Structure formats: C-alpha cells, structure tokens
C-alpha cells in the first residue's frame, strides 16, 4: 500500500507493545503486504486488512487510508491466530 505518511493510533501502539511488535515491522508489512479485505464504508476513511510477513511470521494490519493525501493510519495490528485463519492467513475459517 502506498502511503506518504503513516500514523499509529493509540490503540495500535498499545497492541504493538502488548504483542512485542515494532513500528518498523508494521511499516514493512504496510509497504510490502497484500490487501486481503477492503472496508470502503469505514469512516472517516476507507480501511484495509493487510497481510504481511515479519521474519517469516504472518502479521495482519488494519489501515485506514486518506486517499486524497495518501496518509495511512494504523488502526490495529495482530498476529493472526491459526485456529481462526486458513493456512494462507488470507481467509477466515468457518465456524
């Protein structure tokens, strides 16, 4: 995803701290990751679920993007649970 700037929400910073994730890891996932879900109706900006990998481990990042200014806002970040996601980490398992 192309972002001219990346800002982290307070929630994202808390989750990163809890999950031992670093801004450089999240930034790399945004820059090189794959959009696996789109939420165009989210406000104030459309948001996206991205799948990236950090040291071979999957990482999900939810990013809201201001299309006009190409600013990205990290909403949350987490390591996807293999119990909830298919092995590709792109598809949720049916419950």
PDB file as gemmi writes it, atoms N, CA and C in Angstrom:
CRYST1    1.000    1.000    1.000  90.00  90.00  90.00 P 1                      
ATOM      1  N   UNK A   1       0.852  -1.169   0.000  1.00  0.00           N  
ATOM      2  CA  UNK A   1       0.000   0.000   0.000  1.00  0.00           C  
ATOM      3  C   UNK A   1       0.898   1.231   0.000  1.00  0.00           C  
ATOM      4  N   UNK A   2       0.548   2.164  -0.820  1.00  0.00           N  
ATOM      5  CA  UNK A   2       1.342   3.391  -0.921  1.00  0.00           C  
ATOM      6  C   UNK A   2       0.847   4.417   0.101  1.00  0.00           C  
ATOM      7  N   UNK A   3       1.752   4.852   0.962  1.00  0.00           N  
ATOM      8  CA  UNK A   3       1.435   5.838   1.994  1.00  0.00           C  
ATOM      9  C   UNK A   3       2.535   6.895   2.010  1.00  0.00           C  
ATOM     10  N   UNK A   4       2.129   8.165   1.944  1.00  0.00           N  
ATOM     11  CA  UNK A   4       3.127   9.230   2.072  1.00  0.00           C  
ATOM     12  C   UNK A   4       3.530   9.420   3.528  1.00  0.00           C  
ATOM     13  N   UNK A   5       2.606   9.101   4.426  1.00  0.00           N  
ATOM     14  CA  UNK A   5       2.929   9.140   5.854  1.00  0.00           C  
ATOM     15  C   UNK A   5       2.125   8.052   6.554  1.00  0.00           C  
ATOM     16  N   UNK A   6       2.659   7.566   7.655  1.00  0.00           N  
ATOM     17  CA  UNK A   6       1.986   6.539   8.442  1.00  0.00           C  
ATOM     18  C   UNK A   6       1.900   7.033   9.882  1.00  0.00           C  
ATOM     19  N   UNK A   7       0.675   7.023  10.410  1.00  0.00           N  
ATOM     20  CA  UNK A   7       0.453   7.415  11.798  1.00  0.00           C  
ATOM     21  C   UNK A   7      -0.156   6.227  12.533  1.00  0.00           C  
ATOM     22  N   UNK A   8       0.224   6.055  13.778  1.00  0.00           N  
ATOM     23  CA  UNK A   8      -0.265   4.951  14.595  1.00  0.00           C  
ATOM     24  C   UNK A   8      -1.292   5.459  15.591  1.00  0.00           C  
ATOM     25  N   UNK A   9      -2.444   4.802  15.650  1.00  0.00           N  
ATOM     26  CA  UNK A   9      -3.452   5.164  16.645  1.00  0.00           C  
ATOM     27  C   UNK A   9      -2.958   4.728  18.023  1.00  0.00           C  
ATOM     28  N   UNK A  10      -3.542   5.305  19.050  1.00  0.00           N  
ATOM     29  CA  UNK A  10      -3.198   4.894  20.409  1.00  0.00           C  
ATOM     30  C   UNK A  10      -3.483   3.414  20.612  1.00  0.00           C  
ATOM     31  N   UNK A  11      -4.587   2.939  20.052  1.00  0.00           N  
ATOM     32  CA  UNK A  11      -4.942   1.523  20.154  1.00  0.00           C  
ATOM     33  C   UNK A  11      -3.859   0.653  19.509  1.00  0.00           C  
ATOM     34  N   UNK A  12      -3.416   1.043  18.312  1.00  0.00           N  
ATOM     35  CA  UNK A  12      -2.384   0.268  17.611  1.00  0.00           C  
ATOM     36  C   UNK A  12      -1.086   0.235  18.419  1.00  0.00           C  
ATOM     37  N   UNK A  13      -0.706   1.356  18.981  1.00  0.00           N  
ATOM     38  CA  UNK A  13       0.528   1.413  19.781  1.00  0.00           C  
ATOM     39  C   UNK A  13       0.414   0.481  20.993  1.00  0.00           C  
ATOM     40  N   UNK A  14      -0.748   0.499  21.653  1.00  0.00           N  
ATOM     41  CA  UNK A  14      -0.956  -0.398  22.802  1.00  0.00           C  
ATOM     42  C   UNK A  14      -0.842  -1.855  22.386  1.00  0.00           C  
ATOM     43  N   UNK A  15      -1.482  -2.206  21.276  1.00  0.00           N  
ATOM     44  CA  UNK A  15      -1.448  -3.593  20.802  1.00  0.00           C  
ATOM     45  C   UNK A  15      -0.041  -3.999  20.381  1.00  0.00           C  
ATOM     46  N   UNK A  16       0.682  -3.100  19.738  1.00  0.00           N  
ATOM     47  CA  UNK A  16       2.060  -3.402  19.339  1.00  0.00           C  
ATOM     48  C   UNK A  16       2.911  -3.684  20.568  1.00  0.00           C  
ATOM     49  N   UNK A  17       2.749  -2.878  21.599  1.00  0.00           N  
ATOM     50  CA  UNK A  17       3.505  -3.060  22.835  1.00  0.00           C  
ATOM     51  C   UNK A  17       3.167  -4.414  23.464  1.00  0.00           C  
ATOM     52  N   UNK A  18       1.858  -4.730  23.547  1.00  0.00           N  
ATOM     53  CA  UNK A  18       1.412  -6.000  24.127  1.00  0.00           C  
ATOM     54  C   UNK A  18       1.926  -7.203  23.346  1.00  0.00           C  
ATOM     55  N   UNK A  19       2.045  -7.037  22.030  1.00  0.00           N  
ATOM     56  CA  UNK A  19       2.365  -8.170  21.146  1.00  0.00           C  
ATOM     57  C   UNK A  19       3.820  -8.172  20.691  1.00  0.00           C  
ATOM     58  N   UNK A  20       4.620  -7.322  21.314  1.00  0.00           N  
ATOM     59  CA  UNK A  20       6.050  -7.258  21.019  1.00  0.00           C  
ATOM     60  C   UNK A  20       6.321  -7.025  19.532  1.00  0.00           C  
ATOM     61  N   UNK A  21       5.606  -6.048  18.972  1.00  0.00           N  
ATOM     62  CA  UNK A  21       5.778  -5.658  17.573  1.00  0.00           C  
ATOM     63  C   UNK A  21       6.364  -4.253  17.519  1.00  0.00           C  
ATOM     64  N   UNK A  22       7.149  -3.990  16.498  1.00  0.00           N  
ATOM     65  CA  UNK A  22       7.829  -2.710  16.371  1.00  0.00           C  
ATOM     66  C   UNK A  22       7.306  -1.925  15.175  1.00  0.00           C  
ATOM     67  N   UNK A  23       7.368  -0.595  15.254  1.00  0.00           N  
ATOM     68  CA  UNK A  23       6.891   0.224  14.128  1.00  0.00           C  
ATOM     69  C   UNK A  23       7.526  -0.165  12.798  1.00  0.00           C  
ATOM     70  N   UNK A  24       8.805  -0.516  12.796  1.00  0.00           N  
ATOM     71  CA  UNK A  24       9.468  -0.885  11.540  1.00  0.00           C  
ATOM     72  C   UNK A  24       8.841  -2.136  10.939  1.00  0.00           C  
ATOM     73  N   UNK A  25       8.400  -3.077  11.796  1.00  0.00           N  
ATOM     74  CA  UNK A  25       7.756  -4.290  11.313  1.00  0.00           C  
ATOM     75  C   UNK A  25       6.400  -3.980  10.685  1.00  0.00           C  
ATOM     76  N   UNK A  26       5.644  -3.134  11.353  1.00  0.00           N  
ATOM     77  CA  UNK A  26       4.323  -2.763  10.856  1.00  0.00           C  
ATOM     78  C   UNK A  26       4.459  -1.963   9.555  1.00  0.00           C  
ATOM     79  N   UNK A  27       5.411  -1.049   9.517  1.00  0.00           N  
ATOM     80  CA  UNK A  27       5.657  -0.263   8.306  1.00  0.00           C  
ATOM     81  C   UNK A  27       6.036  -1.173   7.144  1.00  0.00           C  
ATOM     82  N   UNK A  28       6.887  -2.158   7.393  1.00  0.00           N  
ATOM     83  CA  UNK A  28       7.281  -3.098   6.335  1.00  0.00           C  
ATOM     84  C   UNK A  28       6.073  -3.887   5.844  1.00  0.00           C  
ATOM     85  N   UNK A  29       5.204  -4.304   6.753  1.00  0.00           N  
ATOM     86  CA  UNK A  29       4.005  -5.045   6.361  1.00  0.00           C  
ATOM     87  C   UNK A  29       3.086  -4.182   5.502  1.00  0.00           C  
ATOM     88  N   UNK A  30       3.000  -2.908   5.812  1.00  0.00           N  
ATOM     89  CA  UNK A  30       2.172  -1.997   5.016  1.00  0.00           C  
ATOM     90  C   UNK A  30       2.784  -1.817   3.630  1.00  0.00           C  
ATOM     91  N   UNK A  31       4.071  -1.598   3.583  1.00  0.00           N  
ATOM     92  CA  UNK A  31       4.742  -1.324   2.305  1.00  0.00           C  
ATOM     93  C   UNK A  31       4.784  -2.547   1.391  1.00  0.00           C  
ATOM     94  N   UNK A  32       4.955  -3.738   1.964  1.00  0.00           N  
ATOM     95  CA  UNK A  32       5.141  -4.935   1.140  1.00  0.00           C  
ATOM     96  C   UNK A  32       3.996  -5.935   1.241  1.00  0.00           C  
ATOM     97  N   UNK A  33       3.040  -5.651   2.120  1.00  0.00           N  
ATOM     98  CA  UNK A  33       1.952  -6.592   2.348  1.00  0.00           C  
ATOM     99  C   UNK A  33       0.905  -6.592   1.247  1.00  0.00           C  
ATOM    100  N   UNK A  34      -0.027  -7.491   1.402  1.00  0.00           N  
ATOM    101  CA  UNK A  34      -1.101  -7.698   0.438  1.00  0.00           C  
ATOM    102  C   UNK A  34      -2.434  -7.336   1.079  1.00  0.00           C  
ATOM    103  N   UNK A  35      -3.249  -6.587   0.364  1.00  0.00           N  
ATOM    104  CA  UNK A  35      -4.597  -6.273   0.845  1.00  0.00           C  
ATOM    105  C   UNK A  35      -5.435  -7.535   0.712  1.00  0.00           C  
ATOM    106  N   UNK A  36      -5.988  -7.995   1.844  1.00  0.00           N  
ATOM    107  CA  UNK A  36      -6.810  -9.203   1.800  1.00  0.00           C  
ATOM    108  C   UNK A  36      -8.284  -8.920   2.073  1.00  0.00           C  
ATOM    109  N   UNK A  37      -8.605  -7.702   2.512  1.00  0.00           N  
ATOM    110  CA  UNK A  37     -10.001  -7.294   2.695  1.00  0.00           C  
ATOM    111  C   UNK A  37     -10.070  -5.779   2.608  1.00  0.00           C  
ATOM    112  N   UNK A  38     -11.183  -5.290   2.058  1.00  0.00           N  
ATOM    113  CA  UNK A  38     -11.413  -3.854   1.938  1.00  0.00           C  
ATOM    114  C   UNK A  38     -12.708  -3.494   2.638  1.00  0.00           C  
ATOM    115  N   UNK A  39     -12.698  -2.359   3.305  1.00  0.00           N  
ATOM    116  CA  UNK A  39     -13.866  -1.860   4.018  1.00  0.00           C  
ATOM    117  C   UNK A  39     -14.129  -0.421   3.554  1.00  0.00           C  
ATOM    118  N   UNK A  40     -14.678  -0.261   2.349  1.00  0.00           N  
ATOM    119  CA  UNK A  40     -14.832   1.077   1.757  1.00  0.00           C  
ATOM    120  C   UNK A  40     -15.801   1.988   2.501  1.00  0.00           C  
ATOM    121  N   UNK A  41     -16.685   1.424   3.301  1.00  0.00           N  
ATOM    122  CA  UNK A  41     -17.682   2.230   4.013  1.00  0.00           C  
ATOM    123  C   UNK A  41     -17.187   2.727   5.372  1.00  0.00           C  
ATOM    124  N   UNK A  42     -16.010   2.310   5.805  1.00  0.00           N  
ATOM    125  CA  UNK A  42     -15.490   2.764   7.100  1.00  0.00           C  
ATOM    126  C   UNK A  42     -15.287   4.269   7.088  1.00  0.00           C  
ATOM    127  N   UNK A  43     -15.454   4.874   8.278  1.00  0.00           N  
ATOM    128  CA  UNK A  43     -15.301   6.321   8.414  1.00  0.00           C  
ATOM    129  C   UNK A  43     -14.285   6.618   9.498  1.00  0.00           C  
ATOM    130  N   UNK A  44     -13.517   7.651   9.381  1.00  0.00           N  
ATOM    131  CA  UNK A  44     -13.633   8.703   8.373  1.00  0.00           C  
ATOM    132  C   UNK A  44     -12.978   8.351   7.038  1.00  0.00           C  
ATOM    133  N   UNK A  45     -12.226   7.229   6.982  1.00  0.00           N  
ATOM    134  CA  UNK A  45     -11.558   6.830   5.740  1.00  0.00           C  
ATOM    135  C   UNK A  45     -11.807   5.347   5.482  1.00  0.00           C  
ATOM    136  N   UNK A  46     -11.786   4.949   4.231  1.00  0.00           N  
ATOM    137  CA  UNK A  46     -11.866   3.522   3.938  1.00  0.00           C  
ATOM    138  C   UNK A  46     -10.698   2.799   4.602  1.00  0.00           C  
ATOM    139  N   UNK A  47     -10.930   1.562   5.023  1.00  0.00           N  
ATOM    140  CA  UNK A  47      -9.837   0.828   5.651  1.00  0.00           C  
ATOM    141  C   UNK A  47      -9.611  -0.499   4.938  1.00  0.00           C  
ATOM    142  N   UNK A  48      -8.462  -1.089   5.243  1.00  0.00           N  
ATOM    143  CA  UNK A  48      -7.995  -2.291   4.569  1.00  0.00           C  
ATOM    144  C   UNK A  48      -7.337  -3.204   5.579  1.00  0.00           C  
ATOM    145  N   UNK A  49      -7.508  -4.508   5.375  1.00  0.00           N  
ATOM    146  CA  UNK A  49      -6.790  -5.500   6.156  1.00  0.00           C  
ATOM    147  C   UNK A  49      -5.654  -6.000   5.285  1.00  0.00           C  
ATOM    148  N   UNK A  50      -4.442  -5.848   5.773  1.00  0.00           N  
ATOM    149  CA  UNK A  50      -3.265  -6.275   5.024  1.00  0.00           C  
ATOM    150  C   UNK A  50      -2.619  -7.480   5.698  1.00  0.00           C  
ATOM    151  N   UNK A  51      -2.068  -8.355   4.873  1.00  0.00           N  
ATOM    152  CA  UNK A  51      -1.271  -9.471   5.353  1.00  0.00           C  
ATOM    153  C   UNK A  51       0.170  -9.221   4.943  1.00  0.00           C  
ATOM    154  N   UNK A  52       1.036  -9.169   5.929  1.00  0.00           N  
ATOM    155  CA  UNK A  52       2.466  -9.044   5.679  1.00  0.00           C  
ATOM    156  C   UNK A  52       3.192 -10.110   6.481  1.00  0.00           C  
ATOM    157  N   UNK A  53       4.476 -10.221   6.256  1.00  0.00           N  
ATOM    158  CA  UNK A  53       5.275 -11.192   6.996  1.00  0.00           C  
ATOM    159  C   UNK A  53       6.473 -10.493   7.609  1.00  0.00           C  
ATOM    160  N   UNK A  54       6.727 -10.816   8.874  1.00  0.00           N  
ATOM    161  CA  UNK A  54       7.860 -10.275   9.607  1.00  0.00           C  
ATOM    162  C   UNK A  54       8.681 -11.461  10.078  1.00  0.00           C  
ATOM    163  N   UNK A  55       9.889 -11.547   9.568  1.00  0.00           N  
ATOM    164  CA  UNK A  55      10.763 -12.674   9.882  1.00  0.00           C  
ATOM    165  C   UNK A  55      10.052 -14.004   9.662  1.00  0.00           C  
ATOM    166  N   UNK A  56       9.301 -14.078   8.561  1.00  0.00           N  
ATOM    167  CA  UNK A  56       8.602 -15.304   8.189  1.00  0.00           C  
ATOM    168  C   UNK A  56       7.291 -15.546   8.908  1.00  0.00           C  
ATOM    169  N   UNK A  57       6.935 -14.683   9.860  1.00  0.00           N  
ATOM    170  CA  UNK A  57       5.698 -14.838  10.618  1.00  0.00           C  
ATOM    171  C   UNK A  57       4.618 -13.910  10.063  1.00  0.00           C  
ATOM    172  N   UNK A  58       3.365 -14.411   9.942  1.00  0.00           N  
ATOM    173  CA  UNK A  58       2.288 -13.570   9.397  1.00  0.00           C  
ATOM    174  C   UNK A  58       1.907 -12.449  10.356  1.00  0.00           C  
ATOM    175  N   UNK A  59       1.495 -11.341   9.775  1.00  0.00           N  
ATOM    176  CA  UNK A  59       1.075 -10.173  10.538  1.00  0.00           C  
ATOM    177  C   UNK A  59      -0.108  -9.537   9.816  1.00  0.00           C  
ATOM    178  N   UNK A  60      -1.179  -9.257  10.542  1.00  0.00           N  
ATOM    179  CA  UNK A  60      -2.318  -8.542   9.994  1.00  0.00           C  
ATOM    180  C   UNK A  60      -2.277  -7.104  10.498  1.00  0.00           C  
ATOM    181  N   UNK A  61      -2.492  -6.174   9.574  1.00  0.00           N  
ATOM    182  CA  UNK A  61      -2.512  -4.755   9.905  1.00  0.00           C  
ATOM    183  C   UNK A  61      -3.776  -4.151   9.312  1.00  0.00           C  
ATOM    184  N   UNK A  62      -4.549  -3.457  10.143  1.00  0.00           N  
ATOM    185  CA  UNK A  62      -5.714  -2.731   9.644  1.00  0.00           C  
ATOM    186  C   UNK A  62      -5.291  -1.281   9.486  1.00  0.00           C  
ATOM    187  N   UNK A  63      -5.453  -0.771   8.249  1.00  0.00           N  
ATOM    188  CA  UNK A  63      -5.012   0.576   7.902  1.00  0.00           C  
ATOM    189  C   UNK A  63      -6.172   1.354   7.312  1.00  0.00           C  
ATOM    190  N   UNK A  64      -6.412   2.548   7.838  1.00  0.00           N  
ATOM    191  CA  UNK A  64      -7.359   3.481   7.221  1.00  0.00           C  
ATOM    192  C   UNK A  64      -6.527   4.424   6.359  1.00  0.00           C  
ATOM    193  N   UNK A  65      -7.012   4.697   5.134  1.00  0.00           N  
ATOM    194  CA  UNK A  65      -6.204   5.495   4.206  1.00  0.00           C  
ATOM    195  C   UNK A  65      -6.988   6.686   3.688  1.00  0.00           C  
ATOM    196  N   UNK A  66      -6.406   7.865   3.890  1.00  0.00           N  
ATOM    197  CA  UNK A  66      -6.932   9.110   3.343  1.00  0.00           C  
ATOM    198  C   UNK A  66      -6.450   9.175   1.896  1.00  0.00           C  
ATOM    199  N   UNK A  67      -7.334   8.838   0.968  1.00  0.00           N  
ATOM    200  CA  UNK A  67      -6.958   8.752  -0.444  1.00  0.00           C  
ATOM    201  C   UNK A  67      -6.437  10.085  -0.981  1.00  0.00           C  
ATOM    202  N   UNK A  68      -7.003  11.177  -0.523  1.00  0.00           N  
ATOM    203  CA  UNK A  68      -6.619  12.496  -1.049  1.00  0.00           C  
ATOM    204  C   UNK A  68      -5.170  12.841  -0.720  1.00  0.00           C  
ATOM    205  N   UNK A  69      -4.756  12.530   0.495  1.00  0.00           N  
ATOM    206  CA  UNK A  69      -3.404  12.891   0.910  1.00  0.00           C  
ATOM    207  C   UNK A  69      -2.473  11.717   1.018  1.00  0.00           C  
ATOM    208  N   UNK A  70      -2.958  10.531   0.705  1.00  0.00           N  
ATOM    209  CA  UNK A  70      -2.179   9.296   0.823  1.00  0.00           C  
ATOM    210  C   UNK A  70      -1.600   9.120   2.224  1.00  0.00           C  
ATOM    211  N   UNK A  71      -2.356   9.570   3.230  1.00  0.00           N  
ATOM    212  CA  UNK A  71      -1.950   9.349   4.616  1.00  0.00           C  
ATOM    213  C   UNK A  71      -2.566   8.048   5.096  1.00  0.00           C  
ATOM    214  N   UNK A  72      -1.795   7.261   5.819  1.00  0.00           N  
ATOM    215  CA  UNK A  72      -2.280   5.998   6.346  1.00  0.00           C  
ATOM    216  C   UNK A  72      -2.282   6.050   7.867  1.00  0.00           C  
ATOM    217  N   UNK A  73      -3.332   5.484   8.435  1.00  0.00           N  
ATOM    218  CA  UNK A  73      -3.497   5.448   9.881  1.00  0.00           C  
ATOM    219  C   UNK A  73      -3.623   3.991  10.304  1.00  0.00           C  
ATOM    220  N   UNK A  74      -2.685   3.519  11.102  1.00  0.00           N  
ATOM    221  CA  UNK A  74      -2.728   2.140  11.579  1.00  0.00           C  
ATOM    222  C   UNK A  74      -3.763   2.077  12.692  1.00  0.00           C  
ATOM    223  N   UNK A  75      -4.796   1.267  12.467  1.00  0.00           N  
ATOM    224  CA  UNK A  75      -5.891   1.126  13.421  1.00  0.00           C  
ATOM    225  C   UNK A  75      -5.548   0.066  14.456  1.00  0.00           C  
ATOM    226  N   UNK A  76      -5.082  -1.091  13.987  1.00  0.00           N  
ATOM    227  CA  UNK A  76      -4.665  -2.164  14.879  1.00  0.00           C  
ATOM    228  C   UNK A  76      -3.729  -3.096  14.125  1.00  0.00           C  
ATOM    229  N   UNK A  77      -3.063  -3.934  14.875  1.00  0.00           N  
ATOM    230  CA  UNK A  77      -2.118  -4.890  14.308  1.00  0.00           C  
ATOM    231  C   UNK A  77      -2.095  -6.122  15.201  1.00  0.00           C  
ATOM    232  N   UNK A  78      -2.041  -7.301  14.568  1.00  0.00           N  
ATOM    233  CA  UNK A  78      -2.022  -8.541  15.342  1.00  0.00           C  
ATOM    234  C   UNK A  78      -1.449  -9.682  14.509  1.00  0.00           C  
ATOM    235  N   UNK A  79      -1.029 -10.718  15.214  1.00  0.00           N  
ATOM    236  CA  UNK A  79      -0.595 -11.950  14.563  1.00  0.00           C  
ATOM    237  C   UNK A  79      -1.846 -12.810  14.404  1.00  0.00           C  
ATOM    238  N   UNK A  80      -2.186 -13.203  13.185  1.00  0.00           N  
ATOM    239  CA  UNK A  80      -3.411 -13.981  13.003  1.00  0.00           C  
ATOM    240  C   UNK A  80      -3.331 -15.346  13.687  1.00  0.00           C  
ATOM    241  N   UNK A  81      -4.406 -15.730  14.339  1.00  0.00           N  
ATOM    242  CA  UNK A  81      -4.496 -16.992  15.062  1.00  0.00           C  
ATOM    243  C   UNK A  81      -4.757 -18.121  14.059  1.00  0.00           C  
ATOM    244  N   UNK A  82      -3.892 -19.138  13.999  1.00  0.00           N  
ATOM    245  CA  UNK A  82      -4.090 -20.244  13.067  1.00  0.00           C  
ATOM    246  C   UNK A  82      -5.396 -21.007  13.297  1.00  0.00           C  
ATOM    247  N   UNK A  83      -5.960 -20.882  14.496  1.00  0.00           N  
ATOM    248  CA  UNK A  83      -7.249 -21.531  14.780  1.00  0.00           C  
ATOM    249  C   UNK A  83      -8.398 -20.817  14.077  1.00  0.00           C  
ATOM    250  N   UNK A  84      -8.193 -19.536  13.747  1.00  0.00           N  
ATOM    251  CA  UNK A  84      -9.250 -18.728  13.130  1.00  0.00           C  
ATOM    252  C   UNK A  84      -9.054 -18.492  11.637  1.00  0.00           C  
ATOM    253  N   UNK A  85      -7.831 -18.720  11.158  1.00  0.00           N  
ATOM    254  CA  UNK A  85      -7.493 -18.418   9.766  1.00  0.00           C  
ATOM    255  C   UNK A  85      -7.014 -19.667   9.039  1.00  0.00           C  
ATOM    256  N   UNK A  86      -7.333 -19.728   7.733  1.00  0.00           N  
ATOM    257  CA  UNK A  86      -6.822 -20.799   6.873  1.00  0.00           C  
ATOM    258  C   UNK A  86      -5.291 -20.708   6.851  1.00  0.00           C  
ATOM    259  N   UNK A  87      -4.592 -21.758   6.409  1.00  0.00           N  
ATOM    260  CA  UNK A  87      -3.124 -21.739   6.394  1.00  0.00           C  
ATOM    261  C   UNK A  87      -2.502 -20.587   5.594  1.00  0.00           C  
ATOM    262  N   UNK A  88      -3.251 -20.021   4.640  1.00  0.00           N  
ATOM    263  CA  UNK A  88      -2.718 -18.883   3.876  1.00  0.00           C  
ATOM    264  C   UNK A  88      -2.826 -17.565   4.632  1.00  0.00           C  
ATOM    265  N   UNK A  89      -3.533 -17.573   5.772  1.00  0.00           N  
ATOM    266  CA  UNK A  89      -3.774 -16.391   6.621  1.00  0.00           C  
ATOM    267  C   UNK A  89      -4.525 -15.282   5.893  1.00  0.00           C  
ATOM    268  N   UNK A  90      -5.161 -15.631   4.762  1.00  0.00           N  
ATOM    269  CA  UNK A  90      -5.956 -14.662   3.996  1.00  0.00           C  
ATOM    270  C   UNK A  90      -7.443 -14.892   4.166  1.00  0.00           C  
ATOM    271  N   UNK A  91      -7.820 -16.096   4.562  1.00  0.00           N  
ATOM    272  CA  UNK A  91      -9.221 -16.493   4.631  1.00  0.00           C  
ATOM    273  C   UNK A  91      -9.566 -16.970   6.027  1.00  0.00           C  
ATOM    274  N   UNK A  92     -10.634 -16.416   6.571  1.00  0.00           N  
ATOM    275  CA  UNK A  92     -11.091 -16.876   7.883  1.00  0.00           C  
ATOM    276  C   UNK A  92     -11.698 -18.269   7.755  1.00  0.00           C  
ATOM    277  N   UNK A  93     -11.474 -19.073   8.787  1.00  0.00           N  
ATOM    278  CA  UNK A  93     -12.092 -20.384   8.835  1.00  0.00           C  
ATOM    279  C   UNK A  93     -13.561 -20.207   9.171  1.00  0.00           C  
ATOM    280  N   UNK A  94     -14.374 -21.092   8.665  1.00  0.00           N  
ATOM    281  CA  UNK A  94     -15.806 -21.069   9.005  1.00  0.00           C  
ATOM    282  C   UNK A  94     -15.983 -21.742  10.359  1.00  0.00           C  
ATOM    283  N   UNK A  95     -16.830 -21.140  11.165  1.00  0.00           N  
ATOM    284  CA  UNK A  95     -17.062 -21.720  12.491  1.00  0.00           C  
ATOM    285  C   UNK A  95     -18.401 -22.381  12.582  1.00  0.00           C  
TER     286      UNK A  95                                                      
END                                                                             
